[in-house]
Amino acid sequence: MTIPNDIRITPELVAEHGLKPDEYQRILDLIGREPTFTELGIFSAMWNEHCSYKSSKIWLRRLPTTGPQVIQGPGENAGVVDIGDGLAVVFKMESHNHPSFIEPYQGAATGVGGILRDVFTMGARPIAALNALRFGDPAHPRTRHLVAGVVAGIGGYGNSFGVPTVGGEVNFHPRYNGNILVNAFAVGIARTDSIFYAAATGVGNPIVYLGSKTGRDGIHGATMASAEFGEDAEAKRPTVQVGDPFSEKLLLEACLELMATDAVIAIQDMGAAGLTCSAVEMGAKGGLGIELDLDNVPCRERGMSAYEMMLSESQERMLMVLRPGKEAVARRIFEKWDLDFAIIGHTTDTRRFVVTHHGEVMANLPIMELGDMAPVYDRPWLPTPPSAPLDPDTIPAPNSLPEAVLKLVGCPDLCSRRWVWEQYDHLILGNTHQRPGGDAAVVRIEDGPKGLALTLDVTPRYCEADPFEGGKQAVAEAWRNLTAVGATPLAITDCLNFGSPERPEIMGQLVGCISGMAEACAALDFPVVSGNVSLYNETSGTAILPTPAIGGVGLLADFERSASIGFKADGETILLVGTTAGHLGQSIYLREVLGREDGPPPPVDLAAERRNGDFVRRLIAEGRVTAVHDCSDGGLVVALAEMALAGNRGAAIYAMAEGIPEHAFLFGEDQARYVIAAAAGALEGIREQAAQLGVPLLQLGTTGGDALTLAGHDPIYLDVLRSCHERWFPAYMAGETVG
């Protein structure tokens, strides 16, 4: 049944559209009259948090976004960075949190589909995908269902589309019980002279609709993503989109084929807010008006209203402005790929957004103000109170150090993710050089020798305790992960997941994290080129942990010379790069062994990060090291255990730092550290180079044997270590009770 356009606008209806009374008054002042029902929906879509960034915009301006390698920074569908030889890497990360909690399979699947479209909209062919997943307490009755659905959705879409899922992270914490996070990250390659943008140009040019038909799925999806959950989360299931990866694959090929004909002036993915956002952004970016005739929109359901068509978030759809006279060329290409093609409007010089349906004007709005005049809030914020420092000498040692190591490598946050990544096709396209499980994935660029290193990381417990240091650490950790495989870090994309910005303490977390990120990006020459802000991630007043996920991209001159984490041979020397103070505040050891979550996070010395990282990258480039792993969650001993497991080779550790308790040295999560392994003959040269550069270096032990042996303790045999590391996920997902 068609929804009429003359529905009376009541305060209740305004509130249902996520608009505050003062925002509605702003609309009345802007257009000088009461909006139609369709216009109310359009304003709701364009002025919600997900599309307008109204609570974060003033703080996002602090982030460094430029550099000699940056072709396109934030503001387009994806960021673009020059990688030489006429090629560019195109990448972006987006959230699909609320839909994935309501309908985990389709929510996660369409999150993958949406981020892939952001990349190929720019003219790039996707070559890799990653994801960052956060779930609630494993003991929560809904967690297993959510994990199963999300992982299946990511695999189902990515595998069918034909892009390898090469990395990411999966973590658990009770604060995500009512609001999980699904952040999708996609990377593509394009020619630098063939990048496509969203700004429309030229008056009277045809606007064409491409891809799949429009349905009623996803209506108000963007608005839902800008509201916190209450008890009615299940009732929002109809706002979750339904994806078709096979149609998306056809859409990719059709778009790239059409782009090669010089027919495309502008292109925009129909993502959040669907036809509304794509059309408004194309017109506003080009300083033009847009007229749409919805009679020509391909619909898969009968009787769809203008309101429904404008707000539908049906998947696998694109909007383009074509060069005059190219319509027939475009139609032939899209019909060849069995996709819908329709001319639904044209550009104008009026700077108005006009929508007609059945000969009636459903909307007539000023197009620039729809985006530019959205409210921008400088919301009140409170800094997070500092945590009291923890003295390592006051933190108890474990009763059994080997048992503590086994507990850590087998806990939900540090156990093997094999159960997850084996459901993803990580080898399709044949360019994956380093699979999931290391510090960063490595993917060959075309036929080589260049490669890309890709990583995704954040430590929310650090951000909760100290947002500024946590924001710094998230960027530094991504930088370290890329460095650990030998890549030169290029740029980042981010996904800033927080609770309600209307609460000053949550807004303070956002401000602190962005400020820390900005400082780290500047110090490490690691600009932000794209990203997403996801707010209102909370349920019944309980917010998630602040989670500013960082996706990093680095460049390798020769992908075959990349480093990996596994020990390669017996009798090699193991060295620790960086300074260890034994910082146990907010550590996994503190949480998993002692049952505490307190203290400040480890401080991040950005000068040390740069110095130590540049040193490690140089060693890798010169072929002086055989294995490299950065130290992060779980500290040094977990890094050593992961290196032993990856290489199926044990190690004997005989050195400890002076003046620090043994357990603080092994489990402390001090930053700017790497574990490296080198042949005995390379040791003297590495020491000399470290001394020249002022890089702290400690000889830890040697590789070999079938156990990880810590001086003065019983050996931890690799078969036992591996069993603990690999068991938790499959046992949990099989419904077994796991400790």
TORDOZA-114051 format. One record per residue (C-alpha): x, y, z. Coordinates in steps of 0.1 Angstrom, whole numbers, plus 5000, padded with zeros to 4 digits. Last residue first. Layout:
XYZ ...
# end
This chain:
537147745314 535247585286 531747425288 531147265254 528647405230 530447325198 531247695194 533047685228 535047375220 536047505186 537147835201 538947715232 541047435220 543747585197 545847765223 545547505250 546347215227 549247415211 550847475245 550447115254 552046995222 554647265225 555947155258 556047415286 559347335303 559347345341 560647675355 564047815366 564747985333 561647985310 561547685287 559247685256 559247325245 560147085217 563747185211 565247485195 565547865196 568048055218 567848305247 566848655257 569548895244 568349245253 568449545229 567649905236 567850115204 570250415206 570850415169 574550335170 574050085198 571349905178 573549885147 576449735167 574149485183 572649375150 576149345135 577349125163 574248895162 574248815125 576548515127 574348355154 571348355130 568648595140 565348595160 563348915168 560949005196 559649355192 558849635217 557449985214 554949935242 555149775277 552549505282 554049335313 553648955313 557248825312 559049115329 556149165354 556248795362 559948805368 559849105391 561749395376 565149525388 567149355361 565549245329 565448865325 567748635305 567548255302 564748185276 565047845259 562947815228 560747565210 560047515174 556747455156 557447785138 554047935144 553747765179 557247895190 556448255177 553148255195 554748135227 557348405225 554748675219 552748535249 555948555271 556748915261 553349075269 549948915271 548449155246 551249335227 554849255219 555649275182 556848965163 559848915140 561448605126 564548535105 566548855110 569449005091 567849015057 568749375050 565149485046 564249295078 566949465098 565949805084 562249745095 563449665130 565449975133 562650195119 560350045145 562650105174 563150475165 559550535156 558050365187 560750525209 559750875197 556150785201 556550685238 553250515246 552350475283 551050135294 547350145304 546550285338 545450055367 542449825370 540749515355 541349235381 540748865381 544248775390 545148535362 542848655334 542549025342 545949105355 547648885330 545649045302 547149375313 545149685323 548149795345 550949535343 553849755331 557049555336 559449835327 560749675295 562649885270 562849805233 564049525210 564149175226 566548935211 566348555204 569448395190 569148105165 570247755175 567347575159 565747715128 562747925115 560948065146 557548175134 556448545134 556848645097 559148885079 558549015043 561248955017 558848774993 556549084993 559349294977 559149674979 556649625008 553949895014 551849945045 548149975053 546650015087 543049965100 542550125134 539550045156 538550325180 536750105206 535450285237 534149995258 530449945250 527950165268 525250055293 522350295294 519650055283 521849925255 524850115241 526650185208 525150535204 528050635182 529650485151 532150705134 533650605101 536950615083 539150745055 542550885048 544050905083 547750995081 550650785094 553651015095 554550845129 554551165151 551451305133 549450985134 550350935171 549251285181 546051265162 545250925176 545651055211 543351345204 540851125188 540850895218 540451175243 537651345225 535751015221 536250915257 535151265268 531951225248 531350915268 531851105301 529651395288 526651165280 525051295248 527751135228 526150795234 528450495233 531550465212 532950295181 535450505160 536150305128 539450415114 541450415081 545250435082 548150545061 551450445046 553450225070 556650095054 556349715055 558849475070 556449225085 556949375120 556649725106 553049665096 552149535131 554149815147 552150095129 548849925138 550049905175 551150275174 547650385161 545850185188 548450305214 547850675208 544150635211 544550435243 546950695257 544350965252 541350745262 542950645295 541350355314 538550295288 541050335259 543450085274 540549835278 539549895242 542949775227 542749845190 543849665158 543449595121 546349505098 547349505061 550749475045 550749535007 553149384983 555449484955 557349224935 554749164923 552349014897 549349224907 550149354942 551049064965 549149044998 550749035032 548549005063 549849165095 551149055129 550648695121 547648455124 545848525091 547748435059 550948575046 551448575009 547848614997 547848684960 546048374946 542748544938 541148324966 543548244994 541848375025 538448205019 536848265053 535547985074 539147885083 539448245097 537048185126 537947835139 541647935134 541248225159 543848075182 543448175219 544448525231 541048695239 539048375248 541848245271 544047955259 547348145255 546748315288 545848005309 548847825294 551248105304 549748115339 550247735342 553947775332 554348055359 552847845387 551448025418 551248335397 553148645409 551248895430 551149265420 552749485447 556249475431 554849585397 553649915413 550350005399 549550375391 546150515402 543850555373 543250895358 539751035357 538351025322 537951385309 534451525308 532651645277 530051895267 528951865231 530252095204 527451995181 527152035144 523552045131 523151965094 523452275073 526152145050 524351825042 520751915035 521852275033 523552224999 520552054984 517852314992 514652104993 511752014970 510251674980 507251474969 506451674939 503551494921 503651344886 503350994899 506451044920 508651354920 511851434939 513551774938 516851854955 517552214948 520952374939 519152524908 521752454881 520352114873 521451744871 519251474857 516851204868 515950834869 517650684839 517350314845 519750014844 518949694862 521649424861 521949114839 525649174832 524949224795 522049454806 524549664825 526949694796 524349764770 522650034792 525950214797 526750234760 523150354753 523350624780 526650764768 525151054748 525451294776 528251194800 526850994829 526051084865 525950754884 524050594913 524850244925 522949954940 524049614955 521949644986 518549764996 518950055019 515450205013 515050565024 514150734991 512150444978 510150405010 509250775012 508350784975 505950504981 506350144970 503249994955 504649674943 507949524955 511049454934 511449824924 513349974895 513250344899 511650514868 508550644885 510850794911 511651094889 514751254904 515951614900 519351714914 520852054919 524552134915 527452254937 529451944927 529751804962 526151894969 524751714938 526651384944 526051404981 522351454978 521851174953 523850914973 522351015006 518750994994 519050684972 520250475001 520250625036 523550435043 524850275012 523850364976 527350384962 528150704944 529550774909 530451084890 531251174854 531250814840 531250744803 535050734798 534650374785 536850214812 534450324839 531750114822 533749794825 534649864861 531049924869 529849614852 532449394868 531649524903 527949504898 528249144887 530149064919 527549254939 524749044923 526648734934 527048874969 523348914975 522649105007 519549165028 519349495047 518449515084 515649775092 513049485093 514849345124 514149655145 511549475166 514349255180 516049565196 512849665214 514249655250 516449955243 519250005218 521050335213 520250545182 522350655152 522550315136 518750305136 518650625116 521050475090 518850165087 515650365084 514450145056 516849855053 514649615034 511649765016 512849684981 514849854953 516049654924 519649554919 522349734900 522350074884 520350394887 521250664862 521451044865 521651204831 523451534826 521351844823 523952074839 527551964842 529451814871 528551564899 530951514927 531251144938 534751064926 536450814903 540150734902 541550634868 544850814865 546250664897 545350314885 543350124911 543949854937 541549764965 541249725002 538249655024 537649685062 534549575080 533749665116 531249445134 530749545170 528349385195 525749585214 523949415243 526649195257 529449425244 530349535279 530749175290 534049145270 535048935240 537548975212 537948885175 540549045153 541349095116 543048925087 543048795052 539448775040 540048695003 537648854978 535448634955 531948764960 530848424973 533748404998 533148755010 529448725014 529248385031 532448425051 531248755066 527748615072 529048295087 531348475111 528448705121 525948425126 528148195146 529548475169 525948605175 524648265184 527548195207 527048535224 523248505231 523248315264 526048525279 528848295290 531148405262 530748765276 529949005248 531349015213 533749245194 534649185158 537249365137 537249265100 539549235070 539049225033 541449195003 541949254966 539049484957 539249624922 539450004923 537450264904 536450464934 533050294936 535149974938 536250064973 532950194988 531249894972 533449654991 532549835023 528849785017 529049425008 531049335039 528649515061 525849345041 527149015053 527649115089 524049235093 522748955071 524248685093 523848865127 520248985125 519649225154 523249245167 524649265131 522249545122 523449755152 527149705145 527649755108 530749975110 532850095081 536550075071 538050215039 540750145014 542150234979 545750154971 547150344941 549050244910 550950434884 554250264893 554150404928 552050324959 549850644959 547150644986 543450674981 540850695009 537250565004 533750684995 534951044996 535251295024 538451165041 541751175022 542351134985 545751124967 547851074999 551550974993 552951324999 550951355031 547451465042 544851365067 546251455101 543351415126 542251735145 539351795121 537751475136 537051675167 534751935151 532951655132 532251425161 528851505173 527251605140 528951325120 526251385093 525551035080 525650805110 524651085134 521351155117 520951465097 520851315062 518451035069 516051225092 516151515067 515051275039 512351115060 510951455069 511051545032 509051225024 506451325050 506151675036 508051945055 506252225073 507152565059 510052815056 512552565043 515452645067 513452785096 511252475096 514252245094 515952425123 512752385143 512952015137 516552015150 515352205181 512651945187 515151655184 515151435153 515351055155 512650995130 510350865157 510851195175 509451385145 506451145143 505751205180 506051585176 503451555148 503851595110 500451535094 500751275066 500551445032 502951225013 500650925013 502250575020 501350344991 500050005000 
# end
